[in-house]
Amino acid sequence: MGDGVEWSCISRTNLNCISLGDPDTKKSVALLKQNKKFFDLPTSVKMKLLRNEKNRGYTPMLDEILDPENQVNGDYKEGYYIGVEVPKDDPQANKPFYGSNQWPSDEILPKWKEVMEQYHREALRVAKLVARIIALALNLEEDFFDRPKMLGEPIATLRLLHYEGQVSNPAKGVYGAGAHSDYGLITLLATDDVVGLQICKDSSAQPQVWEYVAPVKGGFIVNLGDMLERWSNCIFRSTLHRVVLDGRERYSIAYFVEPSHDCIVECLPTCKSESNPPKFPPITCSTYLSQRYKDTHADLTAYSDSKA
């Protein structure tokens, strides 16, 4: 495939995740160090960059609850969202998931913004390559997902994550991150060497069987998202996953890849037939994302005094 990436094979099967290896591990290590530098800042500094209505910025511990039926509290993680940079005076900034990012000042974290913007660009390049493999696996033209309505104008979001050093207890509803699937096409996940990510290959099984996914040094774990499941009519299943901590701090970087705001996510022509009709109704990307974010994140009014 080229581009310095070692590809795992993907086919028309019930895959949950794949792995991509990259020989340049130094960049991954450096990026995770930059990730840690942000979360090492005092809470008072991070709260001044609190997530806004565009979902850009800092999310505190317990801000998110991904599995309310099984969690007694929120997720024991903090995060930081970085999206596609769109100036405030650009008409595109009126869309729900486009706008200006929030950044710590250079005085606090020198060159941090530059590093994150470069990573955002490079991760999108890799994501588009993965999308081409998926297109071929679904008997589509290789560049199917490159169209403007798809990944030509994507909602691509980088999220830095830090899990505090506590021991999860699933029996008592305590998780680093509750069980959930990601919302879009795919997620590229880079992690440190601390295990914690678990996946369930069959979400309908009772009891559910969870297995750990080993970190990929210098590479990505690729989760398949809800929109891919809807597009493929369940040929590809979105990855049900959670984070179970062993008492060590854990850092990771997720890159969520979704199509354009106005993209209608509906069953693809190659994934349906008279005997296998579409399983989901059509929905626009922005409508689906907006509802999922609302369902899982704390209301911003809960932090009304925190940015003072």
N, C-alpha and C positions, 0 to 999 in steps of 0.2 A: 504493500500500500504506500510505502514511502513516508516522507515527512518525519522521519526519526521516531516513528511509533510502532511498537510491536502489537499486533492486533490479535485478540482472541476471536474465534469463529462465532458467527451468529447465524441462525437458521430459523425456518418457520416452525418453531417449537415453543413450548411454554417456558421460555426463559424468564428468570427473575433478575439476574444481573450478570454482567460480563466484566472482565478486567482488561485494562490497557496498560502496558508497561512502557516507560520512557527512560532511555539511558541517561538522561541528564538529571541525576538525583540531587545535585547541588542546588539547583533552582528550587526544587520542592522543599528542601531543608531550609533554605533561606526564606522562602515564603512563609513557612510555618513559624519561623522565628519572628517575622514581622507580625504575624497573627498574635503570637504571645505578647509582643510588646504592647499591642493595643489593650489587651485584657489585663495586663499588669498595671495599667493606669488606675488612679484612684476612682472609686465609684462616682464621686462628685463630678469628675471631669467627663466620664463616660455618659453620665445622665444629661449633660448639656448637649449631647449628640443623640438624644432619645429619638427612636423611630417616629417618623412623621406620618401624615396621611397618605404619602406616596410609598410608604414602606421602605424608607431610606434611613439608615442609622442604627442606633444601639437598641437591643432588646435585653432587658435585665433577666436575672434568674427568675424562674417561675412565671415569666410573661406568657409563655405558650403552654397550652395543654392539648396534646395531640390525641389522647385516648381517654376522654372524660369518663367513659364507663368503667375504666379499670385503674385510673390514676387517682390518688388521694390528694395530690398537689399538682402543680404544673411541672414542666420539664426542669431538671436540675442542670440547666445550661444557660449561658448568655451568648448573644450573637450580635452580628453587625451586617446590615444589608447594604450592598452597593449595586445599583442598577445601571441601565443604559443612560449615559449622561445626555440630557436634553435641556438646553438653556430655558429659563423661565419665560423669555419672550418668544419662544418658538411655539407655533400653534400645536405642535405635537405634545407639548407639555400639558395640555388640557386632558390628555388621556390618563386613566387611573394609574398606570404603572410606568409612566414616563415623567421625567422631571430632573431636577438638579440633585446630585448626591450631597450628603453631609460629610465633611472631612475634618479630622483633627488638624490643627495648625502645624506648620513646619517647625515651629518652635518646640512643640510637644513631641512630634514624631517626624523628624526630617526625612524627606523623600518617600514617605509612606504612601501618599496618594499616587505618586508616579509608579511605584511597584504594583499597587493594586489595579491601576488602570491598565498596565501592561498585561497583567495576568488575566484580566477580564477579556482583553482582545485575543490573547492566545487560547484561552479556554473556549471561546466561541469558535475559533478556527477548528479546534479538535472536535467540538460538538457537531459541526457541520460535516466533518468527515464521517463521524459515527452515523449521522442521519443518512448519509449516502448508502452505507452498508444496510441500514434498516430498510431503506427504499427498495434496494435490490432484493432483499429477503422477502418483501411483500409483493414482488413482481411488478414494481413500479419503475419508471424511469429513474436513473441514478440521481438526477438533480431535482427530483420531485419536491423535496423539502427546501430547496434553495429559492423557490419562488417568493416574491415580495410578501404575499399574504402568509407565507410560512415563516422561514428563518431569514428572509430578506430584510424584514423589519421586526426582529424578535423582541420578546420580553425576556431578557437574559439577566439573571440576578446572581451575583456573587454573595455568598453568606459565610462569614467567618464564625466559627463556633468554639466555645470553651466549655467543657464539662468539669464541674468542681469535683474535688477528690473525695467522693463519698461512695459507699457501697449501695448499689441498687438492691431492691428486694421486691421482685415481681409479685410474690405472694401477698405482700402488703401494699401493692400499688405504687411503689417508689421506683422511678426510672430516670435515667439520664435523659431519655426522650421516649415518650409513649409510642405505642404501635401506630403506624400510619403508612400511607403511600404518598409519594410526591405527586405534584399536580400536573406537570407538563409532559413534554416529550421524553426527555432523559435528564438525569442529574449526573454530573461528573463529581466524584468525591475523592479528595486527597486527604489523607490522615497521617498522624504521627504513628509511632509503632505500638501504641497502646490499644489492645483489643477492646471491643465494646459493641461494635455493630453486629446485630443479629438480623437474619431474614427468615421469613416463613414462606416456604415454597407453595404451600397450599393453604390459603386463608380460610377455606371452608372446612378444613379438617377439624375434628373434635376428638381429643384435644389438639390444639395447634402445636406443631413441632418447630422449635426455633433452633437455628444453628449459627454459630459465629462465622463471620467473614474475616479472613486474615487481612491485615493491612497490606497494601501493595506499595512497596518501597519505590519512590520515584515515579509512581504512576497513578492511575485512576481506578476506582471502583465505579461502575456505571449502573445506576439504578434506572429501571424503566418506569415511566410515569403514567398517570391516569389517562392523559390525552392519547398516548400511544395505544393504550388498551382500548379506548373508544374508537380510534381510527382503525385499528386492526381487528375490531370485533372480537376481541379476546384471544386472537392468535398469540399476541404478546400480552402478558399479564403485568400490571403494575406491581412493583416490588413492595410487599408489606414488610416493614422493617422497624426496628426499635434500637435503643442504645441501653445496654445493661452494664453498669460500671462496677469495677472491682476495687475501688478505693483510691485509684490513681487519677490524677488530672489527665484530661484528654483534650487534644486540639484537632480540629479538622476544618476543611474548607470545602463547602458545597457550591456547585455552580449549576443553578436551575435553568433549564432551557425550555422556553415556551414559544409558540408562534406569535404572530402579530395580534394586537388587540382585537381586530375585527375578523380574524380567521374563524370560520365556522368549522368546528370539530365534529365530524360526522363519519360514519362508516365509509371506508374507501371502496371503490368499485371492485378491486381485486379481493376483497375480504368478505363478500356477501354473495348469496345465491338464493334460489327459491327455498332450498332446504335449510339455509343458514341466514335468515334475515337479520338486519341490524338489531343489536341488543340495546342500544342507547339512542335517545333522541338527539338531534343536532343541538349544539350550544356554542355560543361565541366564547373565545378564549378569555376575554376580559370578564365576562359574566361568571364563568366557572371559577376563575382565580379569585375574584372579589369575594365570592361567597366562602371559599375555602379559607382565605385569610381572616375573614370576619369570624368564622366558626372556631378558629384555633388560637387567635391572639387576644390578649387583654385589651379592653377598651382604653383608648388613649386618655380619656378623661380621668382614669384612675391615677395618672401621673401628672395631674394638672399643676402641682406645686413643685415638681421635681426638677424642672429646667430653670428655675429661678436663679 
